[in-house]
Amino acid sequence: MKTLQLLDQDTPEVAINDVLMAKQMAYDLDTAYPGHLWAVTCEGAKGIATVRNLRLSGRNGFLLKLPAMYSASEFKKEVLKAGGEVLERYHQRRGAMNIADIAGRKTDFAGNKLYDR
């Protein structure tokens, strides 16, 4: 498997496939839910991908299991479902970001947006 060496010597190598899959996940989320600050990761060796919305929380998000075989359209559907679930947990509508809705959300003592567990 080809890897991409990051510039910082303290960071591990990242598989190119993971970078490409994360890039596609971010593109799909931004297309479906524009204006949100999506953070995605893909770790094919561990069989997982994550979806977070940094405008809402850097801590909370969804963990997706990567099946051994999948179609691109099925994976896209799962990614968009996870992104939509993140939005709904924070009482945001699925669609473009509305800064007034996010700014009006209650926060905890540390400034994190409150959500439905």
Secondary structure, 3 states (H helix, E strand, C coil): CCEECCCCCCCCCEEHHHHHHHHHHHHHHHHHCCCCCEEEEEECCCCEEEEEECCCCCCCEEEEECCCCCCHHHHHHHHHHHHHHHHHHCCCCCCCCCHHHHHCCCECCCCCECCCC
